[in-house]
Amino acid sequence: MSKDYPYDAKRKVEALIQTLEALTKGDPEQEVQGIALPVLDAVIESVRASLPDDPVVEAVRGIISADQIALGEPVRAADALLVARQLDAAIGPHPIRIG
């Protein structure tokens, strides 16, 4: 196993993607609300901590931020899904183990 690969962040972002896919399937305009907002922010921060120099991760931080959430700006599940998929792409696939 690669010690540099962000396994924890990958698990979190994959779980977020699954949840957001279910939400958007039922209602594409569904908003992420309540307790889900700090969880969304925590997943973003987890990936940011793992990949602090990645330009995509840094851009995401400005799109869905704690400040935006605090101001009551709605976060559509479809937008959050796009962000989660980009975070997943930034992390990349699991490393291939040989042997």
C-alpha positions in Angstrom: 0.0 0.0 0.0 1.2 3.5 -0.9 1.6 5.6 2.2 1.1 8.8 0.2 -2.2 7.8 -1.3 -5.1 9.5 0.6 -7.2 6.4 1.3 -9.3 8.0 4.0 -10.2 11.0 1.8 -11.0 8.6 -1.1 -13.4 6.6 1.0 -15.1 9.8 2.2 -15.5 11.3 -1.3 -16.8 8.0 -2.7 -19.4 7.8 0.0 -20.4 11.4 -0.7 -20.7 10.7 -4.4 -23.0 7.7 -3.7 -25.2 9.8 -1.4 -25.4 12.7 -3.8 -26.2 10.5 -6.7 -29.2 9.1 -4.8 -30.4 12.6 -3.9 -30.1 14.0 -7.5 -31.7 10.9 -9.0 -34.9 11.7 -6.9 -34.8 15.5 -7.4 -32.0 17.2 -9.4 -32.8 20.5 -7.7 -32.6 19.0 -4.2 -30.5 21.2 -1.8 -27.9 19.9 0.7 -29.2 21.1 4.0 -28.9 20.7 7.8 -26.4 18.3 9.2 -25.3 17.4 5.6 -23.7 20.8 5.1 -20.9 20.4 7.7 -20.3 16.9 6.5 -19.9 18.1 2.9 -17.5 20.8 4.2 -15.6 18.1 6.2 -15.2 15.9 3.1 -13.9 18.9 1.1 -11.4 19.7 3.9 -10.3 16.1 4.1 -9.4 16.1 0.4 -7.8 19.5 0.7 -5.6 18.4 3.6 -4.5 15.4 1.5 -3.9 17.4 -1.7 -3.1 20.9 -0.6 -1.4 21.9 -3.8 -3.9 20.6 -6.3 -5.5 23.4 -8.3 -8.9 21.6 -8.6 -9.1 21.0 -4.9 -8.2 24.7 -4.2 -10.9 25.8 -6.7 -13.5 23.7 -5.0 -12.7 25.2 -1.7 -13.8 28.6 -3.1 -17.0 27.3 -4.7 -18.5 25.5 -1.7 -17.0 27.1 1.4 -17.9 27.4 5.0 -18.6 31.1 4.5 -21.0 30.4 1.7 -22.8 27.8 3.9 -22.9 30.3 6.8 -24.5 32.9 4.7 -27.3 30.5 3.9 -26.5 30.2 0.2 -28.2 27.1 -1.1 -26.0 24.2 -2.2 -27.8 22.1 -4.8 -27.0 18.4 -4.6 -26.3 18.4 -8.3 -23.6 21.1 -7.8 -22.2 19.2 -4.8 -22.1 16.0 -6.9 -20.1 17.8 -9.6 -17.6 19.0 -6.9 -17.4 15.5 -5.3 -16.6 13.9 -8.6 -13.9 16.5 -9.3 -12.4 15.8 -5.9 -12.5 12.1 -6.6 -10.7 12.7 -10.0 -8.1 14.8 -8.2 -7.4 12.0 -5.8 -7.2 9.5 -8.7 -7.7 5.8 -8.8 -6.6 3.4 -6.0 -2.9 2.4 -6.6 -2.4 -1.0 -8.2 -0.8 -3.5 -6.0 1.5 -6.0 -7.6 2.3 -9.3 -5.9 
